[in-house]
Amino acid sequence: MKLTKPKFWKTKKSVIPFLLLPLTFLILIIIWFKKKLTKINIFKTKVICIGNIFMGGTGKTPLSIFIANELLKSGKRPSIIRKFYKNHEDEYHLIKKNYPNLIVGKNRIVAIHEAIEKNFDTVVLDDGFQDYKIKKDFNILCFNDRQLIGNGFVMPSGPLRESFSSIKNADMVVINGNKNEKFENKVKKFNEKVSFYYSYYKLMNTEKFKDKNIMAVAGIGNPENFFTLLKENDLNVKEEVIYPDHHQFKKSELDILIKRAKNKNYQIVMTEKDYLRTKKFNYKSIDYSKIELVIDNKKNLMNSINKIYD
């Protein structure tokens, strides 16, 4: 059974995170030993890592696609690398739809060697900040301004994959959303040299849904971000339906959704990732929102990354 993120990950007011602290301390000890005992592999190609410390929903994949495309335009030969996880095919399809060179493997090191053999001069790791076996030339950490670090605890007490202090290893922080100087100052306590950039999602097919009542359906890391995006574009969201991240839709449950939407005269709108998981059923009554990632100061961001080639 797949689980959604617990509500207590969002706040320190709950007693549950504190009850789980013994497990959290155990996780932190394991992470510490992994960092100390892991042999670091150095590669002949440039390694750019797009990672996070917050569990899911921070926009790693769109940013990986964006950076890979920008590097390609500048004459580089980058390949995006994803570690294989069962039921993550939606993200692999999304990348391939927007960028031609993707290598998926159960082992990132093997995948990087494959990229080198294929004469790629750069690999963009879509996730991998916690893969301590790989020497990265440039680390980018992604955050979403609505969640940031939640209650600030490491799992299972909170949503962090490792302690916030690990941000000292980041070269750049990209926050999807509004400028947050308070958070920037928090980061700078651990990393004074890190640079900050902000991004947002632009909804490209708004007119398609303007005069419709919408049933918004999402099976992603932070579904509330998708619902908010639709509402911020003045779309009339009547109902929100949440599934676990990477949910594999069954025909039977889609039939129920479609029937309910039809009875209420609602248009079903999904994220593109969710839609790709339903495409095999060929339902014409299901549509998706097409988004584009926009980076503030895109030129400066790419200039910072390109310094690794000097």
N, C-alpha and C positions, 0 to 999 in steps of 0.2 A: 504493500500500500504506500502510495506517495503522500507525503505530508507537506502542508504549507508552513510558512514561517510562524512561530508562536508569537502571540501579541506581546508577551513580556520582553521580547527582544527590543521593543521600541522604547521602553521606559525603565528607570531605576526605582520607580515607586513600588513595583511588585516585589514580593519576598522571594519569588521563585528563583531569580538569577543568583541570589545569595545562597540559597539552599544547594544550588548546583556548582558552587565555587570549587568544592573538592575535585570534581571531575574536570573543571576548567584548569585548575592547577596541574593536574595530571597531563592534560593536553599540552600545556605550556612547557612542562618538563620534557615531554616527547619531542616537541618542536625544537627546544634548545639542543637536545642531543643530536637531532637530525642535522641541524646547522653545523654543529661542531665536528661530527663524524663523517659527513658527506664529502666525497671527493668531487671537486669542481672540474668540469670539462670545459676546455677552451677550444674555440672553433676558428676555422679559417675564413668564415663569413661573418658579417656583422649581425648581431642579435639584438633586436628591439623587442622588448616585452611590454605588452599591454595587459596589465593585471589589476587586481583589486585586493583589498583586505576585508571588504564587506561581502557577505554571502549572496552573490547573484544580483542581477538587475542594475548594474552600474554602467552599462553601455560599452563593454569591452569590444564586442564584435563589430558594431558600427564604426567605432574609432579605428579598429584594426583595418577594416576595409578602406576607410578614408585615408589613413596614412600609407597603406600599400599602394593605393591609386596615385597619391601625390608623389611618392617615390618613383613610381613607374613613369609618370609624366616628366620627371626630372632626369630620366635616363638610367635609373637604377633597375636591377632585375630582382625584385623582392618576391618571396613566396610566403603566404600566410601558412602557419602551422597550427593545427589543432590536435589536441590529444583525443583519442577515440573514447567516447562514452556511449554506452547503449542508450538509445532513445534520444540522442542529440542530433539526429539526422536533419532536423529542421534548421539548425544553425549552419550545418555544412551546406545545405541547399541554398540558404540565404547568402552565404559567402560566395558560392560558385555563381550565383545569379548576378552578383555585383563586382566580382573580381575573378579573373581567369585562373590564377595559380594558387591552388590549395593542396596541401599535403596533410592527410589525416593518418595518425598512427597511434598505436598503444603506448609507444615509447617516444618521447620528444627528442631524445638524443639520436635515435635511429632516424627519425624524420628529418632532423637537421642535416645528418650525413647524406640522406637522400637528396635534400635540396642542394647541397654542395656538389654532389655527383651530377646534378642536372644544371650546374653552372649558374645557380642563383647567387647573387652577391650579397643578399640580405635576407634574413628570415624575420618575419613579424609573428611573434608568439601571441596568439589570441588566448590569453590566460597563461600562467606559468610563473608568476611572481613567487609562488611558494615552491617552485621546483628548484631546490638549492644545488642540484647537480650541474646546472647550466650557468656559465659565465655570461652575463648580459652586458652589452655595450651601452644600452640605454633603457632605463626602467620608467614606465609611465603608470601611475596609479589612477584609476577611475573612481569617481564618487558621483552620487546623485544628491542634489541639494535637499531633497525631501527626506532622505534617510541618513545621509552622511555616514555616521558610525553607530546609529541606533543607541542602545544604552551603553555602548563603549566596552562591553565585556567580550571576551573570547568565548566561542562556542564550548559547551552547550548553554552557558549562562547568557550569551549574547550572540550577535550575528557576525562577529569578526573571526576571520580564518587564522589570524595570528595577532599578537599585541600591536596596538597603535604605534608603539615605538619603532616598529619595523619600517615605518615611513622614512626613516633616516636613509634607507637604501634607494629611495626614489629620486630620479632626476627631474621629474615633472609630475604635476598633479593636474588632471583635467576634471573639472566639476561640471556635470550636466545640470544647468539651471542658473540661478541668480548668484551674483557675487556675494561672497560671505567672508568678510574680513575677520570675524571672530574665529572662524574655522581656519583661515589662513594663519592667523597668529598661533593657534594651537599646534598646527603643523610645524611652524618655524621654531617652536621650542625644541623640536627633535632634528630639524633639518633647515638650516638657514639658507642654504644654497638652492633649494628646490624652486622651480618656476611654476606659476599658476596660469591656467588657461580655462576658459569657460565655453561651454557648448550648449546648443539647444536643438530640439527636433522641430523641423518645419513640416507641417502636414501638407502634402502635395495634391491631394484629391478631395479637398474640402467641399467643393461645389457639388460633388457627386452625392453628398449626404445632407446638404443644407436644409431641404424641406422635408426631411424624414425623421420619424421617431426611431431612435436607435436602441437596440439591445447590444451592448458592448460586451464582448466575450474575450477573456484573456487567460492564458496559461503560461505566464512568464514570471520572472523573479519578483518584480514589484508591479502587480497589475494596476494598483491605484495610480501609478504614473501615467499609464495608458489612458485610463478614464479621465484623468485631469487634463491631458493633452486634448482629448476630444472636446471637453467642455470649454477649455480656453480658446478653442476655435469656433465657439458659439454653436456647437452641434447639440442637438436635443437628445441627450442620453436619458432614456426612460428607465432602463434596467441594466444592472451590472452583474455579470456572471463570471465567477472566479474558479479557475482550475489550478492544480499544482503546476509548477514550472515543468516544461517539456511534456505536458500531458499528452498521451497518445489517445486521440479521440476515437471512439467507437461509433459505428454507423447508427446503432440503436440510440445512443445519447444525442447524437446530432439530429436524428429524426424527431426526438422529443423537443429539442430546442427550436427546430424549424416550425413544428406544429404550434408551439407556444407563441413564437414570434408572429406567425401568420394570423392567429386568433386575435392578437393585440394590434395587428397592423404595424409591427416593428420590422426594421431592417437590421439583420445581424451584421455587425462589423467587428472584425478581429484584427489583431496585429498581423503583420505579414508572416511572422514566424508561426503563429497559430494556424493561419490560413494554409500554409504549406503542408501542415499535418492533416488537413482535411481535403486537400486537392484531389487525392486519389478517389474520393467519393463523387467528385464532379457535381457538387450542388451549386446550382446557379443562384440560389437565394442567399448564399453566404458571400460576403465581400470583405475586403480588408483595407486598412488605412495605409497609404503609401507615405513614408516619411523620408526626409533628407536630413542628415546631420550637418549642422552649421557650426563652424568653429570661429569664435572671436579671435582676431589677430592670427589668422591662419598662416600668414607669411612668416611671422616671428616664430610660431610653433615649429614650422618645418625647418627654419634656419637653425633652431636649437638642435633638432634631431640630426640635421646634415653635418653638424660639427664632428660627428663620430667618423666621418670619411676624410677629415683633414689629416 
